[in-house]
Amino acid sequence: MSTILDRILATVRDRLARRKQRVSVTALEDEPLFDQPRRDFAAALTGDSLAIISEIKRASPSAGVIRADFDVATLARQYQDGGAAALSILTEPDHFQGALSFLPEARVAVDRPLLRKDFIIDPYQLVEARAHGADAVLLIASALDPRQLYDLHQAADELGLQCLVELYEHRELDQVDFDQVRILGVNNRNLHTFEVDIEHSLRVFADAPDGAVRVSESGLRTAEELAHVQAHGVDAVLMGETLMRADDPGAALQALRDATAAAAPNPQ
């Protein structure tokens, strides 16, 4: 039985083939943003406090339209004012109502590193990401075989883009070359049932080698949950829907950060 990921990848491949016909790699490399310096995504996720990657996302397959009032630059500035360490920008159009144009809109509005969150399956998409102002890209292990994952990571490195490598299942640890991967994410959502278990990421991280920045993704909502994952060695969380549903996402982010700091155990 196919998963939602399988269905998304089918549409991604179709759109990608059409984009490659319309816009050449050379044309992408001629875009003004292509030669601009990149911001350090990994460095933004490390520090004494839990880093929050705040997501700009209009819709999702599980929730439908999340936010109708949707201005990328405004949302980016609100997130920056609220203390976001970095921004995740959904660019997939068919299932998340995203667009590549969201990246440059956010880049001119804020100085935070930008993650292109999409379904990357081809080096062409990496060139697109750089041309539109991304500093990092998401690579989903479930969507790639180990050779593809390695090669796309290597190609991203050569373009000066950092990679958040995302796992859904414990067994996908075997796909990861930990000599290469600097940022490891684990999604708490089950691809088959869509159920969320925030302990899932902690169980996977427990068996992952030390060294990579650890990012817990999906389903995190409360300060207590954020303090809990931080206490178990998580460096950063990626949050979208909870913040995007708030009247002022930046104010909601700041309140969540303050509450998480208050809920965190005192150092001995």
N, C-alpha and C positions, 0 to 999 in steps of 0.2 A: 504494500500500500504506500502510495506516495505521501510525503509530508508537505507542509506548507513551504518548506525550504525548496523541495524539488520543483514545486509549481512556480515559485519566485525565480529560481534559476532558469527555468525555461523562458520566461519573459525577458530576463536579463540578457540571455544569449541572443534573442531576437532583436532587441533594441540595440545591442552592441554591434551586431553585424551591420545594421543600418547606419549607425553613427560612424563606423569606420569607413563606410562608403562616402559619407558626406564631408567628413573633416579628417584631413591627413595628420599624421604624427608631426610632420614639418609645420603645419599650420598651428598645431597646439604649442609646439616649441617656440613659435613666434609670438605667442601671447605675452603681454607685458608682465603678468604675474609669474611667468615661468622662471625668470632669472632672479627674482627677488629672494633674499635670504630666508631660510626656514626658521621657524620658532621651535624651541626644544620641548617636544611633547613629553618625553620621559622625565626630564628634569622637573617639569611642572607637577608631576604626580608624586614626587618624593618630598619628604619633610616631616616635621614633628606631628602635624595634624593630618587627619584623613583628607585626602584630596577628592574633590567632587568634579567629575566630568559632566557638565550639564548639557542636556541634549535638546536640540531644536528639531522637533518632530511634529508634523501636522496630523498624521494619522498612522494607524498600524493595522495589520490584518486581524488582530484579536480584538481591538478596541474601536475600530472605525475611526471617524474623525475625532481627534482629541482636542483640537483648538481651531476654531473658525477664525478668530481674530489673530491673524498671523502675519507679522512683519518681521523679517529676519533681523534687520539691523537693530530694531527696537528690542527684540528679545535678547540679542547678543549683548547689547549694552546693559540691559537689566541683569543678565547673568554675571557679567563682569563686575557690576556694582555690588552684586550679592556675594562675591568672593569665589566664583567658579575658578578652578585651577586650569581648565581647558574646556573647549566646546566640542560636542559631537554634532555633526551636521548630516542629517538624513538626505541623501541625494537620489534614492531610488523612487521613480515616479509612479509605478503602477500599483504598488501595494502600500506605500508610505506617503504618497503625494509629495515626494521630494523633488529636487532639481539641482543640477550642477551649479546653476546661477546663485544658489543660496551661499555657496562658499565665498565668492568674492564679495557678496553683500555683507557677510559677517566679517570678513578680513579687514575691510576698510573701516568697520565700526569699532573694532576692539583690538587689543594687542595680545589676547590669549591664543595659545596654539589651537589649531583646528584639526579635528579628525574627520576625514571623509568616511562616513558610515554608509557602506553600500555592500554589494555582493561582488567582490573583486575576483575575477576568474581569468583575466587577460592582462598582459603588460600594458596594453593600450590604455586601460583604465587608470593605471598609475601615472601615465603621462597626462591624462585628463586631470587627475587630482592635482598634480603640481601646477599645471597651466591655470587652474581655477583657484589656486591659493591654499590648498591643503598643506598641512605640515606632517600629517600622519594618515595612514589608511588602516582600515579594518581588514584582516584576513581571517576568514572563518574556516577552521579545520574541517568541519562537516561538509563544506562545499568543495574541498580540494583533496587530491591524494597527496601523500607525503612529498613526492617529487615536485608537484605543482606548488605546494606550500613553500618549500625551500626556494624554488626558482623565483617565485613572485616576491618573496622576502628579499632575496638577493637583488632583484631588479629594482625594488623600492629603495634599498640601501644605496644603490648606484645613482639613483635620482635624488638622494638626499631626503627621502621620506622615511619616517619611522613607522613601525608596524605594531599595532595591537593585535596579537594572535589570540583568537577567541575559540575556546573549547565549549562544547555542549555536554560531552560525555567523558567519563573517567578514562576510558580506553584510548581517547584521542591524545593523551599524554605521549603515547608511543609514536605519534606522528611528528612530534615537535623536536627539532634540533636545538637543544638548550645552549649550545655554543653560539647559536645565531640569534635566538629570540631574547629580546631585552624587555618586552612588555607582554605579560600573559594575562588574558582575561578568561573568566569562566562565567558562562551564562547560567543563571539559576532557573531558566524556563525549560521545561521538557518539550522538545519539538513535536512529540507525538500527542501528548495530552494537553499541552499548554499550561499545565500546573506549574506553580512556582514554589521552590524550596530554597531559602537563602542558605541553608546548611550545605547545599550541594556544592557550592563553590569552595566552602571551607574543607569539605572532604577531598576534593580534587587537589586543592593547594597543599594539603597535608602530604601528598605523595609526589609533589613537584619539587625538583631541585631548587635550592636557594639561588638567589642572584637576580632573577627577573622581578620587575615591578609587578605587583599583583593587583588585579582589578576585578572586583565583583560586579556583575551586571544583572539587571532585571529584578523586579519585584521588591526592591528596597524602598521603604516608604517612611519609616519613623527614625527618630534620633536614637532610640534604643537599639534598633536593628543596625544602624550605622556604627554605633559604639561597639556592638557585639562583634561585627566582622573586623573592625579595627583591632580589637583586643586579641583576635586570632590571626594577626599578621597581615591583614589586607592593607595595602597602601592607598588604594583609591576605589571609588565606586562610580559607576555610570548610571545616571538617573535621568529619566525622560518624562514619562507620563505624569508622575506625581507633581513635578514642577510645572509642566506645561498646562495642567488643569487649573493652576492657581491664577487668581486675578492678576497678581504681579509676581511672575516667576522669580525675579531677583529678590524681592522681599521674602518670598517663601524660602528661597535658598539660604538667605542670611539667617532667618529664624531657625532653620534646620541645622545650620552649622553651629549656631550658638547653643542650641539644645543638645547637639551631639557632644560638644566640648564639655557641657555640664554633666552629661550622662557617662562620659568616659571615666574609667577607673583612675583614681589618683596614682601617679607613679610612686613606687616605694623608695 
